[in-house]
Amino acid sequence: MRIKFPRLKSLLLMGSAATLACATVAHADQPTAQHSIAFDQYSFLVDGQRVYLWSGEFHPYRLPSPELWRDIFQKMKAAGFNTTSIYFSWGYHSPREGEYDFSGIRDMDRVLDEAQKAGIYVIARPGPYINAEVDSGGFPLWLTQKPVKNRSPDPDYLKLGDEWLTRIDRIIARHQLSDGRGSVVAYQIENEYYNGDDKGRDYIQHLRDKAKADGITVPLVGNHNDTFVSGKGAMDVTGWDYYPQGFDCSHPEHWNPAPDMAAHRHAGQPLFTAEFQGGAFDPWGGPGYAQCAKLINDRFANVFYKENIAAGATAQNFYMLYGGTSWGWQPIPQNYTSYDYGAAITEARQFEPKYFEDKRIGYLVTGLPALLKTDDLKPRAPDNPRLVEVARINPETGTQFHLLRHGDTTSSTVESTHIALSLKEGAFPRIPQQPGTAIRIDGRESKLLVADGKIGAATLVYSTSEMMTQASIGARDVGVLYGRAGSDGETALAFKAKPQVKVLEGQATSTWSRGILRINYQHHGLLRLLIEGGERPLLLLIGENSATDRIWRQETAQGPVLLLGSHLLRSARVDGETLALTGDGDADNHAELLAGHARSVTWNGAPVSPAPTASGTLAFDLPVPKPVTLPVLDHWTSREDQPEAGAAFDDRAWQQADLNVSSSITKPGSLPVLFADDYGFHTGNTWYRGHFSGKAGSVPSGIKLHVKSGGEAGAFSVWLNGHFLGSVTRNETGSFSFPANLVVAGDNVVSVLTVNMGHEEDYNSTGENRTARGIIAAVPLGAGADAIRWRLQGAVTGQDKLRGPYNLGGLHGEREGWPTSPDSAGWTATSLPADTTAPGIRWYRSDVTLDLPQGQDTSLSLAIKDPPGRHYRALIFVNGWQMGHYIADMGPQSRFPIPSTVLNGHGVNRIAIAVWKTDDTPGSLGVVSLVDEGSVTAPDFTAPGLAR
């Protein structure tokens, strides 16, 4: 299918790969031109040019720092990603029915602007349902009070969903690539929706019609796993949603077989893995995200992503590329604050080894046009029967791509083999040809080899090294190849006459026979070869895998540039005769540049003095980061915070529990209904106070409580007239006796502190988001059901307009603004680790001054270290932002990355921690410290001209 629009001339097309290079953002009052966006059985096309959508998932609601959105997009682009997939969370923008907020951290115009500035296409995913391990699957929390059938053609649901879509579609539409105003290249209808019956098709067709009515003109795509390929509700391009490795991070050594996605191709459409595994989520009590990073590691990317390429995929989106933080009360009950996901870019914005594997593959797929139009090619089997070969061929250029891997993709054995190729230059029955050498395939590794291809103007016959990138830079061509350290490599090139081969660095041998130059070597460090005598000089850089980690490519209006060295190359721009580079520097300050016509070079705005090298590169030194000295957090004050537990607390302004019916799918165990959501309390802690008379003959002897927190990380605590009766953790029910000596003749109060750990996602459209939270049943013991009269108080919706509806719960200190209040009355000096035995709520605060080095991007975490045997829960606030929920005896998270724009790196910061101690054993809050997760020299994202 082809969707056509007039061509926008300002789109920069590098070769036959479309590269978005928009220096400015078009606004509503500016004239616009339009792009054509099309697709066929091979790939997506932009303005007639084939484009490989190499995409990573990013959620702006998990990084509440608009200044850092560009950081993530630039890191994506630097790794070869040209596309991002973005969920838009309805609940994040709608604190109340009919209210929508797209300001500040919720400015979705800005996030789309930043993607465009970084040269990143966007696949927009507005729901209404997004799943995403976010509270209620992204549905607004007020929807828990609506007895509608979600994700269905229920008119009441569609009316509410359409209200959201009208607002978010208005934003998406003005950023469409097709309209020339932005970089949105596709729009996803719903999410992981597999109901293909008549009602399901009516629902999806409604959403299709709504998108079109709202001005969406880019292709409509889905991740519906073949459900909506044809008929009512069919997508323009259907996509596959697949997590083949699963989510058992406790056993990262266990692998599942790599799938063959070729079976999911559809006529007239490119093969699109709309949501393919890029990591894994971790539950409360799990092994931690470091283990998830091992489960979905660089070897996983090497095998599984290349397997998709060999199946013919030309659009792949990986969930997640940057996971971020489910700050505030955004997580679902099963997940804790961190959403690191074991992704290529960590929660603290650092690089996992997988980032560099993604980059090696990404540079190939986005920089080698021949890969974008291929058909199946049947190869001869390799001479090692434990290995298999899958091949593809470009029907126009004849370029071949050969994937070599274990027949059992879970195998960890090291194998060697030879392959046979039939090429334009002849038949090669045994490759590599050099006696005593072979192609090595390590355990859980694959190789994607190129034959009958091009490196600039040079003809690549074949190589047993993998290609990372190739380019024409200035007067010569450059190719970057790589392989496992210590493995053999053989590269053959065709020339009309014998060329000259100069080994500039490293060791290699070469032979010349019948028009073919064959080069043999082992992958050690970075081998540099200059080959002259062809149409243009050819510089080959052949490295072991790790040597390519610090090779970066960026596009400019005058052609590509390569940088050898630096922690990161963010951007390259030609300004007159100056090549302006921006990037990050670490302790290794050496860098070399391969560029075209620049006479001078700047790095982050400062001039550098490059010197020519024997390789024809320009070498220069980068600034190195200054040491980071962090203060010890040893000035703490604390304050008790549970007035609601006391008999004298005035709760007359609280909500009276007077409902006898509920919109929840949970059946009340007693009346009146005590579900927190029914009274408008949707996040965090909710307090209940039940009053009963102490007159003889009607006094309860105790109470039996059923409380739903959600998941296994819930808890509740009970007091009688200010006296602690006990807590229940990791369970939902408990009975509590009322000691006679605590009951008074007049008014008595039983106080119950509960917590909402998030609402379920409504994945199966059964109303799971309306599962009750709070007290399900409160049954007095030894008295009538109406012996206790209840009031309740939770989070005040709209209290924190800056941070939004998920930041605060219903603790007294939250309602009173203690995380940011300058008032010190009632706070007393204390030290950590705290040794109190008193159960209940106590706050700890410390004001800390930071003086981080200027010109550096320093990522910090807040860490809690406990002596063993402590039983408490903690909410961590930094400058008013709730950035962590910690459970001492459950874990696993004890380190909480804090975005550098939430922290004040050059001034005073308020750290406030609300501790809920669930028993009377010794010990409360442990030692709290700041941890340096990484510091590099970097451009200032908040400087004029670098951020809006």
Secondary structure, DSSP 8 states (H G I E B T S, - for coil): -EE-----TTS-EETTEE----SS---TTS------EEE-SS-EEETTEEE-EEEEEE-GGG---HHHHHHHHHHHHHTT--EEEEE--HHHH-SSTT----SGGG-HHHHHHHHHHTT-EEEEE--S---TTBGGGG--GGGGG----SSS--HHHHHHHHHHHHHHHHHHHTTBTTTTSS-EEEEE-SSS----SHHHHHHHHHHHHHHHHTT--S-EEE-STTTTSSSTT--SEE--EE-TT-S-TT-TT-------GGGG--TTS-EEEEEEES----BTTS--HHHHHHHT-HHHIIIIIHHHHHTTEEEEEEEEEE--B--TT-B-TTB-SB--TT-SB-TTS-B-HHHHHHHHHHHHHHH-GGGGS-EEE-----SSTTEEEEEEE-TTT--EEEEEEESSTT----EEE-EEEEETTEEEEEES-STT--EEE-TT-EEEEEEEEEETTEEEEEESSEEEEEEEETTEEEEEEEE-TT-EEEEEEE-SS--EEEEEES--EEEEETTEEEEEEE--SEEEEEEESSSS-EEEEEEEGGGGTTEEEEEETTEEEEEEESSEEEEEEEETTEEEEEEEB-S--EEEEE-SS-SEEEETTEEE--EE-TTS-EEEE--------------EEEEE--GGGSTT---TTSEE--BS--SSSS--SSSSB-BTGGGT--SEEEEEEEEEE--TTS--SEEEEEEE-SSSS-EEEEEETTEEEEEEESSSEEEEE--GGG--SSEEEEEEEEEE------TTSS-GGG---EEEEEEEESS-TTSSEEEEE---TTS-TTT-TTS--S-HHHHTTTTT----TT-EEE-SS------EEEEEEEEEE----TTEEEEEEEEEE--TT--EEEEEEETTEEEEEEETTT-S--EEEE-TTTS-TTSEEEEEEEEEE-SSSS--S-EEEEEEEEEEE---TTSBTTB-
